[in-house]
Amino acid sequence: MLPSNILRFVTRGGSKKLMSTATKLATVEVNDKTGIATVTLNRPPVNSQNVQLLLDLQSCVSEVENNKSRGLILTSACSNVFSAGLDIFEMYNTDKERLRTIWTELQNAWIALYGTSLPTAAAINGHAPAGGCLLATACEYRVMLPNFMIGLNETQLGIIAPKWLISGFTNVLPNRVAERALTQGRMFTTEEALKEGLVDEIANTKEEALEKSGAFIGSFAKVNPVARGLTKLQFRADNIKEFEKIREKDVSDFIALVSRPDIQKGMGIYLENLKKKGKKN
């Protein structure tokens, strides 16, 4: 896996304006011809979701909403990973206040994407486990490159996907397929994801994925944007209302689960295995 520190995009169309600084872990570029914004996650090597990345992502969504862009494409600057899950270092051997912070910001990042009235698409140019799948399914449309994996594999790690995330998952997948996938912690290949409806299209390159995502957003060019946005939010309103009701309990449940000695022990073993693997490489 080769980390990438260079933001390079080849979306067909006009020139692009960089809307945020390169030091951030998520940045915005707006194509001045199409009016479509591309939000890029850039925390090599795997875009693991720490507090800063989640805050920067929220800031990007707000920026795109405020600059009157026609839509938002979410993608990754990393070559083989769209986004991994929560950064395990944020959860291992830490205090409860830190756990509260990381989970609250994950909630906030999800609702920022899921609850925006803008058209949204994910150009999935790498693996998208756990938190990566969360971000992708918060978007309305997904285009994925071949030979990668996507899914919510929380049960394999001894934790559970929260109810609000399940609701987003079942927006995309039939309930029966979603239930089985979640209980198994299943990861879908790109081809399986397309077959089941977890992604909408396959693209051979990142450039093609961005182009297809842009075409989806462009399909609303003749639709009144206010009417389109309100219609989208009507479909998502029940899930958003339910999320707001259980938000605080969800944080408490997460803290209680992750603080358990057996879960912490499992994280420690996982980190030790990563360290050993790094030494071998």
N, C-alpha and C positions, 0 to 999 in steps of 0.2 A: 504494500500500500504506500503510494508516494504522496506525502503531504503537498498541498498547493498553497502558496502564499500570494499567488498572483490572481487577481480577479480579471478573468478574460471571457467575454461573452461575444457570440457572433449571431445575434438575432437579426434577421433580415429587416431592413428598414432604415430609418434615419439615424443620425448620430445620437449619442446618449449623454445624459448629464449625470455626473456622480453627485448624489444627494447627501452622502454622509461620509465620515472620515474612515480611512483604511484601518484605523486602530480598533474599530468596533468589531464585534464578533458576528454582526449581521449588518449588511449594508443595502442601500437602495440605489438603483439606477433607473432613470426614466427615459424611455425612447421618445425623443421629441417629435418623431413623425407619427408613431402609433398612439402615443399617450399612455402606454402600458408600462407599469413599474415592475422591475425584477428585484426581489428581495433575496439576497444570497447569504446563506449561513457559511461562516468562515472561521471555524475553530479546528484546525488540523490536529490530529490526523482523521478524526471520525465525527466531528461535530457533536461530541458528547455534551449534554445539556447541563451546564452549570448556571448559577444565578445570573451571571453577566450576559450569557448568550440569550437567556430567556427575556431579560430586561431589554436587551438590544433589539430582539425580535419584536417585542411589543412596541418599542419606539418606532421601528420601521413601519409597522402596520398603521400606527397613528399618523406618521409622516405621509404615507401614501394616501390615506383618507383626506388629509388636510391639503395636499397639493393637487387635488382634483384629478388624479390619474383615472384612466378608464377601467383599470383592473390591476390585479396583482398576481405575479408568478413567483412561486417560492422554489428555490433550487439550492444547490450546494457548490461551494468552491473546491471541495475535496473530490478526488478523482474516482473513488470507489464506494463512498458512503454518502448517502443523502443526509441522514442524521441518525446517530445511535441514540440510546435511551439516556435517562438521567445519569449524570456523572457520578459514578459509584463513590468517588472521593468526597462528594458532598453529603453522602449518607452514612459512610463508615466511620465508626469511632468518633462521633460528633455529638453535640448537645441537641436537645429537643428544639431549641429556638432556631437553630440552623435548619433542622428538618422542616420546621414550620415554614421558614422562608423559601426553601427550594420548592416545596410542594405548592405553596401559594403562588409562586411565580410561574410554575408549570400550569396551574389552573388559569392564571391571567393570560398566559401566552395562548392557551387553547381558546379561551373565550374571545380573545382579540381576533383570531383567525376565523373561528367558527361563527362569531357574531357580527362580522363586518358585512355591510350591505353591498360592498364591492364584489364584482366577479373575481373568483380566485381559482388558480390552477397550480398544481404541483408538478414540476419537471423533475422526476425522481431519477437522478443520475448515479445511483448507487444503492447499497443496502439500506433498508428503512425498518429496523426492528424497533419495537416498543415505542419510545418517544418520537422516533422518526415516522412511524406509522400514524401516531397520534396527530402530528402536524399535517401529514398528507391527507388523512381522512377528514380533517377540519376544512380542507379546501373542497371546492365544488367539482373539480375535474383533476384527473391524475394521468400523466403520461410517464411511462417507465422504460428504462433501457433494459435490454435482455441480460440474462444471466445474473440477476440480482435477486434478493429475497426481501419480502415485506410481511409484517404481521405483528401481532401483539403476543409476545412470548412470555408474559409475566408469570404465568403459572409454573413454567419451567424453572423460574428463579425463586419460587416459593412465595410470591406476592400475587395480588389480584389487580385486575384492571378496575378502576372506579366506575361507578354507575354512569357518571356523565360521559366518560370515554366510551363505554359500551353503547350508549345512545347514539354517539357519532358513528360508531362502527356499524350499527344496525341501520343507519341511514343509507349505507353503501351496500351492505350484504344482506341477503335474506336472513331472517331471524334464526332459522335452523342451522344455516351455514356458519353464522356468526357465533352461535352458542357452542357449536362443536369446535370451531377454531380457537375460541377463547379458553375453553376447558382443556384443550390439548396443548395450548401454547403454540399453535401451529404457525410456521413461517411458510408463506406462499412464494413459489418461484414467480418470475415475471409472467410466464405463460399461464400458470395456474391462477394468478391474480386477475389476468385478463378474462379468463374463462369464467371465473366466479363473479366478476364485476367489481373487484376491489380496485382495479385500474381500468381506465377507459380506452387507452391506446398504448401501443408499443412504438418506441422510436429507436433507431439504430445508433444515434449519436445525441450528445447533449444539445447541440445546435438544433437538431430536428425536434427534440423534445420541447425546447423553448419555442420553436416555430409553431408546433402543434398546440401548445398551451396558449400562445398568442392568438392563434386562429379561433380557439374556443372563446376567448374573451372578445375577439372581434365579431363573433356571431351575434353579439348583442348591440351592434352598432346602430341598428334601426329601431331599437327598443327603448322606450322612455326609461332612463336610468333610475328615476325615483320609483316608478311602478315596478320595475324589475327588482330593485333592492327590497322593497316592502313585501313583494311576493315571496322572495327567498326567505326573509325573516319570519313570515307567517308559517312556513314549513318547519322552521327551526325554533319557533317560539316556545313550544311545550318543553323541549329539551333544555332550553336556556333557563326557563322559569324553574324547572326541577333542579337544575344545577345550582341556582342561587339559593334555593331552600336548603340544600344539603351541603353547601360549600364549607361551612365551619366544621360540621361533623366529619366531612371527608378528610379535612386536614388532621383532625384529632385521630381518626382511624388510621391514617397513614403513619403518624408519629408512633402510635401504639404498636403497629405491626413492625415497622422498621427497627424499633428499639428493642424488639425481642432478642434475647441472647442467641437463639438458634439462627435467626436471620442475619445478625451481625457476624456470627461465626461463618456462615456461608459466604458472606461478602469477603471476609478475611481470606478464606480459602481461594476464592476467585481471584483476588488481587495477588495472592502468592503465586498462583498458577500463571498469571500474566507476567509477573516478574521473572519467573523461571523461563517462560517462553521468550521473553525479551533477551535474556542472557544467551539462549541458544542461537537466536538470530544475530 
